[in-house]
Amino acid sequence: MTTINSQTEQLTLAGQQIEHDSFAIVDLEVGAHAYRANEWQVVRRMIHATADFEFNGLTEFSANAVEAGIAAILNGAPIVADVEMICVGLSQPRLKHFGMTANQFISDDDVINEAKAVNSTRAVQAMRKAQRLGLLNGGIVAVGNAPTALLEVLRMIAEDGVKPALIVGMPVGFVSAAESKDALSQLQNVPWLITRGRKGGSTLVVAAIHALLSLTESQQNHD
């Protein structure tokens, strides 16, 4: 039985070689680290995507977050992103292989109008729309830009009993970014993956999800 990923690799041998060589360089320069093997696959891809070795340490996982992500992917869980950039960055063929969709609503007219009407943010209203559409329960929440999106999901979990399969919480910035991730790290009943502090962004979220997709295909190949 093959153990080579055919769906979540680069499409050419040359591209695969460059990516594998890059991972090898990251492994060599980092050396020993505190992550479990499957967690390191996520962190390594995040470092590869940014050339920023500080994510070795800034990245944190709840217990069994990677396993929860893999299970969600195998179930074809929808991804709910805070911004379009995440949806554009995710590989559509890789998502299609697992029967997944990436969704974002921040630019929808109804979301914009409601945010203006109640003096809220588009990110908050976009997450509320995702909940109305039934995408949050059992879905993967992916936040790379808007702390208010993450805070709204946390509110819905606490007040409305919403239960995503996994939250990838990596908003970047200076207002509430670090604080929203600190709040997420206190969550006990929903798995999460965060970057501490101000650093984050859509690129990191995409890298983390691509790593989870790769880990999921590897598990399929070994089953």
Helices and strands as residue ranges (DSSP letters): H 13-30, H 37-50, H 55-58, E 59-61, H 65-74, E 79-81, H 84-89, H 92-97, E 102-103, H 109-118, H 122-132, E 140-143, H 147-160, E 166-169, H 177-185, E 192-195, H 202-222
